[in-house]
Amino acid sequence: MAMKKKRYALVIDSRKCINCKACVVACKAENNVPIGNFRNRINEERKGEYPKLSINFEPEQCHHCADPSCVRVCPTGASWQRKDGIVLVNYDECIGCRYCMVACPYDARYFNEAEGVVDKCTLCRHRVDKGDIPACVETCPSKVRVFGDLEDTTSRVHELLSTRRYRVKEPQTGNGPQLYYLL
Amino acid sequence: MHEFNWGLLIVVYLFLGGLSAGLFFAAGLADYMTVDDKPVYARVARMGAFLAPWPVAIGSGLLILDLGNWYRFYKLFIHFRWESPMSIGSYLLTIFTVIAFLYLFAWLTADERQWLFSKVPATWKQVHRLNVDLSSWRGKIAMVGFPFSIGVGIYTGVLLGAVSARPFWNTNLVAQMFLFSALSSGAAALMLAMVLNKKSPAEKHEIKFLVTLDVVFISLELFIILPYLIHGQLSSLAVKQALGLILGGPYTFVFWGPFLVMGLLVPLAIEVYELAPNIFKGHEFHGSRNLALTAAGLVLIGGFLLRYIFVYAGQVSSFHQMGMLH
């Protein structure tokens, strides 16, 4: 059976985000992220003064870019990208030079001091490969996050990106980020 | 808040790598300079050859220590990734270091070689076969080494300049800036060593050669830094904001005061003051020992500060805004 091409992506409807940080906690628990490090975060932005003010919460993690600069600069090939778009670190090959961290426009990576290697969001590949969804997506109480395969025309992410307006962060870096923020 | 992934060890390494490149370049050049077919700068070349390999060797050691898993550094050499400046750089650095040591060996006198090999046990016959006179090969080794020394000097800038995520670095001027800074640091270090060498005091024509070399390199560096500032100001907003780090931001003082004025303009002024009467009025070259020492010392400090400013300010610069409420 021929494998169908896949391209995983996250669509984020940040207007639904209430900054409960359940996604941050779920990620840390699921992936055993060391204390002090995070694989995802919620950016907070406040505008104006009372009574004319607004607040905006924007979850962010690795964008699993189409042309990731972290993979490009890695001297050993430890940073690599799967065919389905997931950007990963091969911990056995990582020498801990942190060039990828410097090269990431989104500050999505962290340095695991205990292991001496760089680590990052894996889009919960251990779950995704079993047909499951990432922990941060599953746990989100206000359904901010939608995970799916962009190549699958029946998927919810495909439908959202076809019917809604969206933006990606910092496209000018040329990385081709794959976190889509609905407008 | 943004943390610094690359710290002082990287700054020191970038400086030492550039220093070696500059020393080798100046030494090789001095070797080629002849007057009436006589090698008038042979002592300069010899001193440069003796100094050149050590900074880069120490710097590479620091680089390895900075890794999260230092014992995995060998993995750099079982992969080659042409898209990664660091991968290309580690090969360049290794080849250059080998050539620099070879060049040093070619400058050893017969006595020095005998002394060196007297330390090797007599039973190690294969090692003793390496006790050969390479002095006739100096010119050839220098010729092969030139592109590698330029390569190492420019690579330290490319390493930073190739990062599209950091607008402070990502201009096509950083590589040349680092190269000329490296070459001028090399000339300055050589001048320092020549002047401080009490056993055989430096002669005026030797100091003049190094001062001239340094004036050329400092001027080139200066005329890279000016367009860097001008281009940046006329560039996209992210680049302009990144330049704000040295134009009002936290790195303003160290850039304009200690680096630009003390590390570049003052030594340039001293060296021009030394050279000008000789060039314009035909007077004898001063060759003031103290002025040479001051200029050389300031150039070295300036070279270090340039790397400090770029490594740190560059990591702060970003296209990305991450807001956190307090």
Interface residues (C-beta under 8 A of the other chain):
Chain A: R41 N43 E44 E45 R46 E60 S69 R72 V73 C74 P75 T76 G77 E93 C94 I95 G96 C97 R98 Y99 M101 V102 A103 C104 P105 Y106 D107 F111 N112 E115 G116 V117 V118 K169 E170 Q172 T173 G174 N175
Chain B: H2 N5 W6 D66 L67 G68 N69 R72 F73 K75 L76 H79 R81 E83 S84 P85 M86 S87 S90 A162 V163 S164 A165 R166 S236 A238 Q315 S318 F319 H320 Q321 M322 G323 M324 L325
